[in-house]
Amino acid sequence: MNMEARVGAVVEGGQRALNSAAAAAHGSILDAGARRFLQQQHNNSHQQHSQLGTIQQLLAGGIAGAFSKTCTAPLARLTILFQVQGMHSDVTALSKASIWREASRVLNEEGFRAFWKGNLVTIAHRLPYSSVSFYSYERYKSLLQSVLGVENHRGNGTADLAVHFIGGGMAGITAASATYPLDLVRTRLAAQRNTIYYRGILHAFHTICREEGFLGLYKGLGATLLGVGPSIAISFSVYESLRSFWQSKRPNDSTVMASLACGSLSGIASSTATFPLDLVRRRMQLEGAGGRARVYTTGLFGAFAHIIQTEGLRGMYRGILPEYYKVVPGVGIVFMTYETLKMLLSCTPSSY
């Protein structure tokens, strides 16, 4: 969930940053050449946006997300492996765990390709998730603008922020609910070590439904939905605050670099705040996997209490370092890929 919120903030905020820079240039002491350049960049971006249809936008977002996930898959798998270590392991032995030791273990015991275990289902999840997220966000945004009466009053910053917060949160909840089984299967495939219980995506679906029932595909959904709203709110809040401060201090800096830097920092803030929810979500997704005994039998809040009692507060942040390490390249890759695809696809005519 966190990456989608960060990317949404960076992409949408980057566009607003460009517009703000162009507007500010007219009232500054920049020379005429700089003003013309900024205005041309603004016009080109606006023209590309108007030419880019719904299908192209969904395709660009889906491909960018899938490519970014593939590039950062090794760090994502290490994060999951750390997050689930406390479920069936001796907690006293976990103090010796480190990123490099775990990476070496995966390489030696499972091979180099194991770093991308579960990535195929991640890509299969990313495309429908992006489609549902983009589509529902536009629908919710239009509805909220109509309710708040701000369709033709884009200068109202508070109303715009409320629309982004609420619309983004509702879109995230909709997309997460619609595609959650794929996320659960991905977690179970990525968490497998030497013993292979699920032989692939279809086998995992079939096995989970047979052994745990259809609702087994939605284990941990509550923690996921609880994390969507705060993740997006924190991402947008931190991103907008940092971007405004950056532009007030260094108005001539590249808007792309400012967006990447602020997006990465907002991602770190969002990850820190919502990581415990993500950890509990992962562990609840693995409840009963491979015929193992259940560990957390008292629900979401009982799982929080159990982890704190057995592993301490540090246990809630197990795996946070590889999560941090993937934020900057993840945001950078998806932002650059999305913008590049938008430029390429804007040349394709669309009737939408």
C-alpha positions, -999 to 999 in steps of 0.1 A, spaced: 0 0 0 28 24 9 43 25 -26 11 33 -43 5 62 -20 41 75 -25 39 72 -62 5 90 -64 19 118 -43 51 121 -64 33 120 -98 4 142 -90 26 165 -68 52 167 -96 26 181 -120 15 207 -95 51 216 -88 57 222 -124 26 244 -127 36 263 -95 71 269 -108 58 282 -141 34 306 -123 61 318 -99 85 324 -127 63 352 -140 65 371 -107 102 366 -101 134 382 -114 143 353 -137 154 363 -172 131 360 -202 147 328 -214 140 310 -181 104 321 -181 99 309 -217 115 276 -208 93 270 -178 62 281 -198 71 257 -226 76 229 -201 42 236 -186 24 238 -220 41 206 -231 31 187 -199 -5 200 -202 -7 190 -238 6 155 -230 -19 152 -202 -48 162 -224 -37 138 -252 -33 109 -228 -65 88 -226 -78 66 -198 -64 34 -212 -30 49 -218 -29 63 -182 -38 29 -168 -12 11 -190 15 36 -180 7 33 -143 5 -5 -144 37 -10 -164 56 16 -142 45 -1 -110 53 -36 -123 87 -26 -135 95 -8 -102 84 -39 -82 105 -62 -103 136 -40 -98 131 -38 -60 118 -74 -56 149 -87 -38 145 -60 -11 108 -67 -9 113 -104 -4 139 -97 23 114 -74 40 88 -102 41 113 -128 53 122 -106 82 86 -97 90 76 -133 94 107 -145 113 90 -142 147 60 -164 139 76 -199 142 112 -191 152 130 -188 185 128 -151 193 162 -152 211 179 -163 179 165 -134 159 190 -109 174 217 -124 151 196 -117 120 209 -91 95 202 -81 59 234 -94 45 233 -126 64 197 -133 52 206 -123 17 236 -147 17 214 -175 31 188 -170 3 216 -169 -23 234 -200 -10 203 -221 -2 178 -211 -28 198 -195 -56 199 -161 -72 164 -164 -88 149 -169 -54 151 -131 -48 123 -128 -73 101 -156 -57 65 -144 -58 73 -116 -83 51 -130 -110 20 -128 -88 32 -93 -78 31 -82 -114 -3 -99 -119 -15 -80 -88 0 -47 -99 -19 -43 -132 -54 -48 -119 -46 -29 -87 -33 1 -107 -64 -1 -130 -89 -2 -102 -70 24 -82 -67 49 -110 -102 44 -122 -119 46 -88 -98 76 -78 -111 96 -108 -146 85 -99 -143 94 -62 -126 126 -70 -154 137 -93 -180 127 -68 -162 146 -39 -157 177 -61 -194 177 -68 -203 172 -32 -179 199 -20 -188 222 -49 -152 227 -60 -154 215 -96 -146 250 -110 -127 264 -80 -93 248 -82 -77 276 -62 -92 263 -29 -62 245 -15 -80 230 16 -108 216 -5 -84 202 -31 -64 186 -3 -95 171 12 -105 157 -22 -70 141 -26 -70 126 9 -105 112 9 -105 102 -28 -71 86 -25 -80 67 7 -113 54 -8 -95 44 -40 -69 26 -21 -95 7 0 -114 -2 -32 -83 -14 -50 -69 -33 -20 -102 -51 -14 -107 -61 -51 -72 -75 -55 -64 -87 -20 -63 -125 -28 -34 -118 -52 -15 -99 -25 -20 -128 0 -8 -154 -25 22 -133 -33 31 -131 4 29 -169 8 50 -176 -22 76 -151 -11 77 -164 24 85 -200 13 121 -210 20 134 -245 13 101 -263 17 79 -256 -13 43 -260 -2 27 -239 -30 40 -247 -65 26 -216 -82 -1 -190 -83 -30 -214 -94 -19 -241 -70 -17 -216 -41 -52 -204 -48 -66 -240 -51 -48 -251 -19 -59 -221 2 -95 -225 -8 -95 -262 -2 -77 -261 32 -88 -228 46 -120 -219 27 -127 -190 4 -124 -165 33 -88 -178 38 -79 -156 8 -88 -125 28 -68 -131 60 -52 -99 72 -75 -77 51 -85 -57 82 -49 -46 88 -45 -37 52 -75 -15 51 -65 2 84 -31 10 69 -44 25 36 -58 57 49 -29 67 72 -4 57 46 -19 80 19 -26 108 44 10 108 57 25 105 22 6 134 8 10 156 40 48 151 42 52 153 4 33 186 1 49 202 31 85 192 20 78 203 -16 65 237 -6 94 243 17 119 231 -10 104 254 -36 103 284 -12 141 279 -5 153 267 -39 127 278 -66 152 272 -95 158 235 -87 146 208 -111 110 199 -103 118 162 -111 146 160 -86 125 179 -60 97 155 -65 119 124 -62 136 137 -31 104 147 -14 86 116 -25 113 94 -11 113 112 23 75 110 24 79 73 17 103 69 46 79 87 69 49 67 57 68 34 61 78 43 96 43 51 107 25 22 91 51 -5 92 36 -23 122 3 -26 104 21 -40 74 40 -65 95 8 -78 112 -9 -80 78 19 -102 65 18 -125 95 -20 -128 94 -17 -137 57 5 -166 67 -19 -180 94 -24 -217 87 -1 -217 56 14 -251 48 -7 -268 75 11 -250 103 -6 -243 136 -22 -209 141 -2 -184 161 -26 -154 163 -60 -165 174 -74 -133 189 -78 -111 159 -59 -80 147 -54 -63 181 -46 -96 197 -19 -101 171 -4 -67 180 -4 -76 217 11 -110 211 40 -96 190 48 -69 216 47 -94 245 69 -120 228 93 -98 207 90 -64 222 84 -31 205 113 -38 181 95 -68 168 69 -45 153 97 -30 131 114 -63 121 124 -58 84 122 -20 83 157 -15 70 152 -33 36 119 -15 34 138 18 37 164 7 12 138 1 -15 119 34 -10 143 57 -29 149 34 -60 113 23 -60 99 58 -62 126 69 -86 121 40 -110 83 42 -110 83 80 -114 107 80 -143 91 50 -160 56 66 -157 67 99 -171 86 82 -200 56 60 -209 33 90 -207 54 108 -233 55 78 -255 18 70 -252 7 106 -256 15 102 -293 -11 74 -295 -45 86 -305 -73 78 -280 -110 82 -281 -114 81 -243 
